[in-house]
Amino acid sequence: MYFRTGTFTAWMGTAWMSTARTGLLLAALALLPLAGCGEEAEKAEAPEAEAIAVFESPVTREELMEPVTGTGTIAAHKTTVLGPRVDGIIEEIMVRVGDRVTKDQPLFRTRDTEWKLRVAELENQVKLATAEAANMQKAFARAAELHGKGFVSNGKLDDARAARDAADAKLGIARAQHSAAQQALDDCVVTAPFDGVITRRDVDEGKFMATRMGSMGPSQGGVLEIMKIDIVAAIVNVPEIHLSKFKVGTKGRIFLDGIDKSYDSYVAIINDRIDPVTRAVEVRLPIANEDYSVKPGLFARAEIYPDPRVALVMPRAALMGTEAQRHVFVNENGSAKRVPVTMRQIDATRVEVLSGLEEGDKVLFGPNAPLLLEGSPLKIESDPEAPQTLAKGAPAAATSAE
């Protein structure tokens, strides 16, 4: 037979390649059912997502009593720096620092010798003026009688009247000078203006002090400082943002450094001026201090208690996210649901809900809470730290093992 070698070879190669392709196609078709069975098997074997064990707590509506805090200093009811009332040498100081004094009690004395002499001199001047005034009065009476009988002219009567009036004026001047000297003599002794305690002594006996030059002396010319402290006041500064929360009469409590007790009080004065530097308002709360145990100058911290308000409250432990984007997870039909919220801190364990939740919503928290995602299945457990209440008639837990 006659064959064309080139043509036969090409035909044989083409036939072999077609057969190979057919075989591969058949093999792939045969494996398809097996692959489908494998996927179904994997799906059947894949376990369901495990439920996350968490605690839940309802959002509740509570009355909040949020104290407003201010700090400041204890001040005396009254404070007066006592200086001399007349010029002279301080001759005697009758009290010491710490002495408790009563109103009108003598405290110190300026040398009074000169004023005693002046008073004695003016007493005699008053006697002389009194005698002259009496003599002029008699002279005028005689002149008036003679004038009525026609023996004294009108001019003489006028002269007698003028002499009488001048004598009366001199008597008035003498009496006024005598009263002024007597007052100065009395002012040589300075007395307590009110019941109080001596808190400072600036000079000792022998110092000359002038009332007109008081600013040149110690503490602006003072000899003693006296304070009235049977009632003291805590003068505290409160941030201006709290100004609308309290008013005069709002109850408060004062805590003092160095004294292991607190004092109930109330807002007595609210200063009408806001400090533009500190942005604070000055508030004064009085303290009864009959035993003088509270000392002026003590550091004071005051808590002012406004009227309570109602707020939505939830546990702080349920709060997640950052300061800019806060959120919580709530229980919705057994699954976790992410809810954005805005809040405000109340204390270390509670926050106030401002938006995002309603009363009765159950927020999730617990050690596993960071694992929660949207739609995570939940396993609700009892919070072991929550207060437990016994059912009526239920036996109490045993306190010791047998």
C-alpha positions in Angstrom: 0.0 0.0 0.0 1.0 3.5 -0.5 1.0 5.9 2.3 1.9 9.5 2.6 3.9 9.6 5.7 3.4 13.2 6.6 -0.4 13.1 6.3 -0.8 9.9 8.3 1.3 11.2 11.1 -0.7 14.4 11.4 -3.9 12.5 11.4 -2.8 10.2 14.1 -1.7 13.1 16.4 -5.1 14.9 15.9 -7.0 11.7 16.8 -4.9 11.1 19.9 -5.5 14.7 21.2 -9.2 14.4 20.6 -9.4 11.2 22.6 -7.4 12.7 25.5 -9.6 15.7 25.7 -12.7 13.5 25.7 -11.3 11.4 28.6 -10.5 14.4 30.7 -14.0 15.8 30.2 -15.5 12.6 31.2 -13.3 12.4 34.3 -14.3 15.9 35.4 -18.0 15.2 34.9 -17.6 12.1 37.1 -16.0 14.1 39.9 -18.6 16.8 40.0 -21.1 14.8 42.1 -18.3 13.9 44.5 -17.4 17.6 45.0 -21.0 18.6 45.7 -21.3 15.8 48.3 -18.1 17.1 50.0 -19.4 20.7 50.3 -22.7 19.4 51.7 -20.8 17.3 54.1 -18.7 20.2 55.3 -21.9 22.3 55.7 -23.5 19.6 57.7 -20.4 19.2 59.9 -19.9 23.0 60.6 -20.9 23.8 64.2 -23.3 26.6 65.1 -21.8 29.8 66.7 -21.4 29.3 70.5 -23.6 31.5 72.7 -21.7 34.1 74.7 -22.3 34.0 78.5 -23.1 37.6 79.8 -25.0 39.3 82.5 -27.9 41.7 81.9 -29.2 44.7 83.8 -32.3 46.8 83.1 -32.1 50.5 82.5 -33.9 52.0 85.5 -35.4 55.4 86.4 -33.9 56.7 89.6 -33.9 59.9 91.7 -30.4 61.4 91.7 -29.1 63.6 94.5 -26.0 65.1 93.1 -24.1 67.3 95.5 -22.4 70.4 94.3 -18.9 70.8 95.8 -17.0 73.9 96.6 -13.8 74.7 98.5 -12.8 77.7 100.5 -12.0 79.0 104.0 -13.7 79.5 107.3 -14.2 83.2 108.1 -15.3 84.9 111.3 -18.7 86.5 111.7 -17.0 89.8 112.4 -13.4 90.9 112.4 -12.2 94.3 113.7 -8.7 95.7 114.1 -8.7 98.0 117.2 -6.5 101.0 117.3 -6.2 104.0 119.7 -9.0 106.6 119.6 -6.7 109.4 120.8 -3.1 110.3 120.1 -0.7 109.2 122.8 1.5 106.4 124.3 0.0 103.0 124.7 0.3 102.7 128.5 -1.5 99.4 129.3 -2.7 96.4 127.3 -5.1 94.3 129.4 -5.6 91.2 127.3 -3.5 88.6 125.4 -3.9 86.7 122.2 -6.5 83.9 122.8 -8.4 85.7 125.6 -12.2 85.6 125.2 -13.7 88.9 125.9 -17.2 90.3 126.3 -18.8 93.4 124.9 -17.5 96.7 126.6 -14.7 94.9 128.4 -11.6 97.2 128.6 -8.8 96.0 126.3 -6.0 98.7 126.3 -5.5 102.2 127.5 -3.7 105.2 126.1 -1.9 107.6 128.6 -4.6 109.9 129.9 -2.8 112.4 132.2 -3.0 115.3 129.7 -6.7 114.7 129.1 -7.5 114.6 132.8 -5.8 118.0 133.2 -7.7 119.3 130.2 -11.0 118.1 131.6 -10.3 119.7 135.0 -9.4 123.0 133.3 -12.6 123.0 131.2 -14.7 122.2 134.2 -13.5 125.5 135.7 -14.2 127.3 132.4 -17.7 126.0 132.5 -18.1 127.3 136.0 -16.8 130.7 135.0 -19.0 130.9 131.9 -22.0 129.8 134.0 -21.4 132.6 136.5 -21.0 135.2 133.7 -24.1 134.0 132.0 -26.1 134.3 135.3 -24.8 137.8 135.9 -25.7 139.0 132.4 -29.1 137.5 132.8 -29.7 139.5 135.9 -28.3 142.7 134.3 -30.7 142.2 131.4 -33.6 141.7 133.7 -32.9 145.0 135.6 -32.5 146.9 132.3 -35.8 145.5 131.1 -37.6 146.5 134.3 -36.2 150.1 134.2 -37.0 150.3 130.5 -40.5 149.6 131.3 -40.6 152.5 133.7 -38.9 154.8 131.2 -35.5 155.1 133.0 -33.5 153.1 130.4 -33.3 153.8 126.7 -33.9 151.3 124.0 -30.1 151.3 123.2 -29.2 150.3 126.8 -31.8 147.6 126.8 -30.3 146.2 123.5 -26.8 146.3 125.0 -27.9 144.3 128.0 -29.7 141.8 125.8 -26.5 141.4 123.6 -24.3 140.9 126.7 -26.7 138.2 128.0 -26.7 136.4 124.7 -22.9 136.5 124.5 -22.5 135.1 128.0 -24.9 132.3 127.1 -22.9 131.5 124.0 -19.6 131.4 125.9 -21.2 129.0 128.4 -22.3 126.8 125.5 -18.7 126.8 124.1 -17.2 126.0 127.5 -19.6 123.1 127.9 -18.9 121.7 124.4 -15.2 121.9 125.0 -15.6 120.2 128.3 -17.7 117.4 126.7 -15.1 116.9 124.0 -12.3 116.6 126.5 -14.3 114.2 128.6 -15.0 112.1 125.5 -11.3 112.0 124.7 -10.5 111.0 128.3 -13.1 108.2 128.0 -11.6 107.2 124.7 -8.2 106.6 126.3 -9.7 103.2 127.3 -10.6 101.1 124.3 -13.3 98.4 124.9 -14.5 95.4 123.1 -17.2 96.2 120.5 -18.7 92.7 120.7 -18.2 89.3 122.4 -15.3 87.6 120.8 -11.7 86.4 121.0 -8.4 88.3 120.7 -6.6 86.9 117.7 -3.7 89.3 117.2 -1.6 91.8 119.2 0.5 94.1 117.1 2.3 96.4 119.6 3.4 96.5 123.2 3.2 99.1 125.9 5.2 102.3 125.5 4.6 102.8 121.8 3.3 106.2 120.7 0.5 105.9 118.2 -1.3 108.7 116.4 -4.8 108.2 115.0 -4.1 110.4 112.0 -1.1 108.3 111.0 -2.5 104.9 111.5 -1.4 103.6 108.1 2.2 104.0 109.1 2.0 101.7 112.1 1.9 97.9 112.1 -1.2 96.4 110.5 -2.4 99.9 109.6 -2.2 101.3 113.1 -3.9 98.4 115.0 -3.1 97.4 118.5 -5.4 94.3 118.8 -7.5 92.2 116.5 -10.8 90.8 117.8 -13.0 88.3 116.0 -16.6 87.3 116.7 -16.6 83.5 116.1 -19.6 82.2 118.0 -20.9 82.0 114.4 -18.5 81.4 111.5 -19.1 80.9 107.8 -17.6 78.7 105.2 -16.8 80.9 102.2 -16.4 78.6 99.3 -16.1 79.0 95.5 -18.4 76.9 93.3 -18.0 76.6 89.5 -20.4 78.9 87.7 -21.9 75.9 85.7 -23.7 74.8 88.9 -25.2 78.2 89.7 -28.7 77.2 88.6 -28.8 74.1 90.8 -29.1 75.8 94.2 -30.5 78.9 95.8 -30.5 80.7 99.2 -31.8 78.1 101.8 -30.5 75.0 99.9 -29.2 72.5 102.5 -25.5 71.7 102.6 -22.8 70.1 104.7 -19.3 71.3 105.6 -16.2 69.3 106.0 -13.1 70.8 107.7 -9.5 69.8 107.7 -8.2 68.9 111.1 -11.7 68.3 112.6 -13.1 64.8 112.5 -16.7 65.8 112.0 -19.0 67.4 109.5 -21.5 70.3 110.1 -25.0 70.6 108.6 -25.6 74.0 107.2 -27.4 75.9 104.4 -26.7 78.5 101.7 -27.0 81.8 103.4 -25.5 84.1 100.8 -24.8 83.8 97.1 -22.5 86.6 95.9 -23.9 88.4 92.8 -20.5 88.6 91.3 -18.9 85.9 89.2 -15.1 85.8 89.3 -14.0 86.4 85.6 -10.7 84.6 86.2 -11.8 81.4 88.0 -15.3 81.4 86.6 -16.6 80.7 90.1 -19.3 82.1 92.4 -18.8 82.8 96.1 -21.2 81.0 98.4 -21.4 81.4 102.2 -22.7 78.7 104.6 -22.9 79.5 108.4 -21.8 77.2 111.2 -22.9 77.6 114.9 -19.7 77.7 116.9 -20.6 78.2 120.5 -17.6 76.3 121.8 -15.2 78.2 119.4 -13.9 74.8 118.2 -14.0 75.9 114.5 -11.2 78.3 113.9 -11.2 81.0 111.2 -8.8 80.2 108.4 -9.5 76.4 108.3 -9.7 74.9 104.9 -13.4 74.0 104.2 -15.1 71.8 101.7 -18.8 72.2 101.3 -21.3 69.9 99.7 -24.6 71.6 98.6 -27.5 69.3 98.0 -29.9 70.5 95.3 -33.4 69.0 94.9 -33.2 65.4 93.5 -34.0 64.8 89.8 -35.2 61.7 88.0 -32.8 60.1 85.5 -32.2 56.9 83.5 -29.4 55.0 85.0 -27.4 51.9 83.9 -24.3 50.1 85.1 -21.0 51.7 84.0 -19.7 48.2 83.2 -22.0 47.9 80.3 -20.6 50.9 78.5 -18.3 50.3 75.6 -16.5 52.2 72.9 -14.4 55.4 73.0 -15.2 58.7 74.5 -16.3 60.0 71.1 -18.4 57.0 70.2 -20.0 55.2 73.1 -22.3 52.2 72.6 -23.8 49.3 74.5 -25.2 45.9 73.6 -28.8 45.0 74.5 -30.6 41.7 74.6 -33.0 41.5 71.6 -34.7 38.1 71.4 -31.6 36.2 72.6 -29.2 38.1 70.3 -26.9 41.0 70.9 -27.8 44.3 69.4 -25.4 47.2 69.3 -27.0 50.6 70.3 -25.1 53.9 70.2 -25.7 56.0 73.4 -24.7 59.3 75.0 -24.2 59.3 78.7 -22.8 61.2 81.7 -20.9 59.8 84.6 -22.7 59.7 88.0 -20.1 57.7 90.1 -17.7 54.8 89.7 -20.4 52.2 89.1 -23.3 54.1 87.4 -23.8 56.4 84.4 -26.8 58.5 83.4 -28.3 57.7 80.0 -28.9 60.8 78.0 -30.0 59.2 74.7 -30.2 55.8 72.9 -32.0 53.7 75.6 -35.4 53.6 77.2 -36.4 52.5 80.7 -36.6 48.7 80.8 -34.0 48.1 78.1 -31.6 45.3 79.2 -27.9 46.1 78.7 -25.3 43.4 78.7 -22.1 43.3 80.6 -19.7 40.9 82.2 -16.2 39.3 81.6 -17.3 38.1 78.1 -18.9 41.4 77.0 -15.9 42.5 74.9 -16.5 39.4 72.7 -20.0 40.6 71.7 -20.8 41.4 68.1 -23.9 42.4 66.3 -26.2 39.3 66.3 -24.1 37.3 68.7 -26.2 34.6 70.4 -26.5 35.1 74.1 -26.4 33.0 77.2 -27.8 35.1 80.0 -26.4 34.3 83.4 -27.0 35.6 86.9 -24.6 38.3 88.1 -22.9 36.8 91.2 -22.3 40.3 92.6 -25.9 41.4 92.3 -27.8 41.6 95.6 -29.7 38.4 96.3 -33.2 38.3 97.9 -34.7 35.3 99.5 -38.1 34.1 98.5 -40.7 34.2 101.2 -40.4 31.1 103.3 -37.1 30.0 101.7 -34.5 28.8 104.1 -31.4 30.9 104.6 -28.0 29.6 103.3 -26.0 27.6 105.8 -23.2 29.5 107.4 -21.0 26.5 108.3 -20.4 23.0 107.0 -21.4 20.0 109.0 
